[in-house]
Amino acid sequence: MLYAEAEEAAKAEDWLQAKTKYEEAYHLVPNKHGLAYKVANAAVEVGDCEKARVFFEHYLIDGELERHEAQLHSALAKHRALECT
């Protein structure tokens, strides 16, 4: 339910709501690494650099390279591009 609400918010570009819902879903199912990626991307959209950094790191550490190679490379590039103050 939370994931579906997050996806709807993301489609509507309501990134704050999407970030909140993705994060709530992640905390319920922390082994779903794709949720960490979605939290991080939504955090980038709302300018929450620290949260984006943390969740990209979760994804990069725990993600499965064989299954999600392109997404892992994307996450790494986005993580490297973050300029947290």
Residue frames relative to the residue before (quaternion, step in Angstrom):
aa qw qx qy qz dx dy dz
M 1.0000 0.0000 0.0000 0.0000 0.00 0.00 0.00
L 0.6750 0.4833 -0.3007 0.4694 3.61 0.85 -0.95
Y 0.6364 0.5317 -0.3275 0.4529 3.56 1.00 -0.85
A 0.6570 0.5069 -0.3096 0.4643 3.59 0.91 -0.88
E 0.6466 0.5025 -0.3164 0.4788 3.58 1.00 -0.79
A 0.6396 0.5203 -0.3209 0.4660 3.58 1.02 -0.78
E 0.6507 0.5170 -0.3122 0.4602 3.57 0.96 -0.86
E 0.6433 0.5103 -0.3182 0.4740 3.58 0.99 -0.80
A 0.6508 0.5048 -0.3126 0.4732 3.58 0.95 -0.85
A 0.6477 0.5115 -0.3193 0.4657 3.60 0.97 -0.80
K 0.6367 0.5229 -0.3265 0.4633 3.60 0.98 -0.80
A 0.7023 0.4334 -0.2448 0.5089 3.56 1.11 -0.74
E 0.4050 -0.7368 0.4359 0.3211 3.56 1.38 0.00
D 0.3791 0.6520 -0.5277 0.3907 3.53 1.09 0.87
W 0.1189 -0.8751 0.4668 0.0467 3.53 0.51 1.28
L 0.6048 0.5481 -0.3703 0.4436 3.59 1.03 -0.60
Q 0.6674 0.4764 -0.2895 0.4938 3.58 0.92 -0.90
A 0.6360 0.5280 -0.3300 0.4559 3.59 0.96 -0.84
K 0.6518 0.5171 -0.3155 0.4564 3.59 0.90 -0.93
T 0.6592 0.5170 -0.3043 0.4534 3.57 0.90 -0.93
K 0.7070 0.4613 -0.2682 0.4642 3.58 0.82 -0.99
Y 0.6327 0.5142 -0.3403 0.4685 3.62 0.97 -0.78
E 0.6680 0.5031 -0.3061 0.4549 3.57 0.93 -0.89
E 0.6262 0.5210 -0.3397 0.4701 3.59 0.98 -0.76
A 0.6591 0.4981 -0.3045 0.4741 3.58 0.95 -0.88
Y 0.6276 0.5422 -0.3342 0.4478 3.60 0.99 -0.82
H 0.6867 0.4857 -0.2969 0.4520 3.59 0.87 -0.87
L 0.6290 0.5073 -0.3366 0.4835 3.59 1.19 -0.40
V 0.7921 0.1184 -0.0303 0.5981 3.57 1.12 -0.76
P 0.0628 -0.8714 0.4850 0.0396 3.60 0.54 1.12
N 0.6306 0.5336 -0.3545 0.4381 3.62 1.15 -0.29
K 0.5377 0.5701 -0.4174 0.4600 3.61 1.27 0.16
H 0.2299 -0.8437 0.4719 0.1120 3.52 0.19 1.33
G 0.5731 0.5967 -0.3738 0.4192 3.58 1.14 -0.54
L 0.6044 0.5484 -0.3546 0.4564 3.58 1.13 -0.55
A 0.6051 0.5431 -0.3599 0.4576 3.59 1.04 -0.70
Y 0.6398 0.5235 -0.3130 0.4675 3.57 1.01 -0.84
K 0.6772 0.4900 -0.2933 0.4640 3.58 0.93 -0.87
V 0.6095 0.5255 -0.3511 0.4786 3.61 1.03 -0.74
A 0.6682 0.5180 -0.3009 0.4413 3.57 0.85 -0.99
N 0.6732 0.4916 -0.3037 0.4615 3.60 0.87 -0.89
A 0.6501 0.4935 -0.3163 0.4835 3.59 0.97 -0.81
A 0.6292 0.5344 -0.3330 0.4557 3.59 1.02 -0.76
V 0.6060 0.5368 -0.3480 0.4729 3.59 1.04 -0.72
E 0.6639 0.5354 -0.2995 0.4277 3.56 0.90 -0.95
V 0.7487 0.3634 -0.2195 0.5091 3.60 1.04 -0.68
G 0.5474 -0.6579 0.3778 0.3532 3.57 1.27 0.13
D 0.4551 0.6577 -0.4638 0.3811 3.58 1.20 0.48
C 0.1796 -0.8545 0.4825 0.0689 3.51 0.43 1.32
E 0.6696 0.5087 -0.3138 0.4409 3.58 0.85 -0.90
K 0.6615 0.4836 -0.3125 0.4806 3.60 0.92 -0.85
A 0.6228 0.5315 -0.3415 0.4615 3.59 1.00 -0.78
R 0.6489 0.5244 -0.3163 0.4515 3.58 0.92 -0.92
V 0.6740 0.5075 -0.2929 0.4500 3.58 0.84 -1.00
F 0.7366 0.4264 -0.2512 0.4610 3.58 0.80 -0.95
F 0.5803 0.5228 -0.3883 0.4891 3.61 1.12 -0.45
E 0.6431 0.5164 -0.3253 0.4625 3.59 0.99 -0.78
H 0.6082 0.5296 -0.3515 0.4754 3.61 1.00 -0.75
Y 0.6869 0.4892 -0.2898 0.4527 3.54 0.84 -0.97
L 0.6831 0.4948 -0.2941 0.4495 3.57 0.87 -0.92
I 0.6721 0.4899 -0.2995 0.4675 3.58 1.00 -0.75
D 0.8086 0.3312 -0.1355 0.4670 3.57 0.85 -0.99
G 0.5282 0.6611 -0.4059 0.3453 3.60 1.21 -0.33
E 0.4284 -0.6936 0.5248 0.2447 3.54 -1.21 0.55
L 0.3949 -0.7604 0.4679 0.2165 3.56 -0.32 1.28
E 0.6631 0.5322 -0.3184 0.4192 3.59 0.86 -0.91
R 0.7347 0.4284 -0.2273 0.4744 3.57 0.99 -0.82
H 0.8280 0.1865 -0.0423 0.5271 3.57 1.00 -0.78
E 0.0782 0.8607 -0.5013 0.0437 3.57 1.02 0.77
A 0.6804 0.4874 -0.3024 0.4561 3.61 0.81 -0.95
Q 0.6741 0.4897 -0.2998 0.4648 3.58 0.92 -0.87
L 0.6295 0.5242 -0.3381 0.4634 3.59 1.03 -0.70
H 0.6464 0.5036 -0.3180 0.4770 3.57 0.99 -0.80
S 0.6277 0.5257 -0.3238 0.4741 3.58 1.05 -0.77
A 0.6588 0.5037 -0.3062 0.4675 3.59 0.93 -0.89
L 0.6462 0.5167 -0.3230 0.4595 3.58 0.96 -0.82
A 0.6535 0.5062 -0.3116 0.4687 3.57 0.95 -0.86
K 0.6652 0.4902 -0.3031 0.4748 3.59 0.93 -0.86
H 0.6314 0.5303 -0.3310 0.4588 3.58 1.00 -0.81
R 0.6714 0.4962 -0.2941 0.4653 3.58 0.92 -0.89
A 0.6829 0.5038 -0.2843 0.4461 3.60 1.09 -0.71
L 0.5022 0.6635 -0.4279 0.3527 3.61 1.21 -0.33
E 0.1053 -0.7773 0.6183 0.0483 3.52 -1.00 0.83
C 0.0246 -0.8197 0.5710 -0.0387 3.55 0.32 1.29
T 0.3124 -0.7492 0.5527 0.1886 3.55 -1.01 0.80
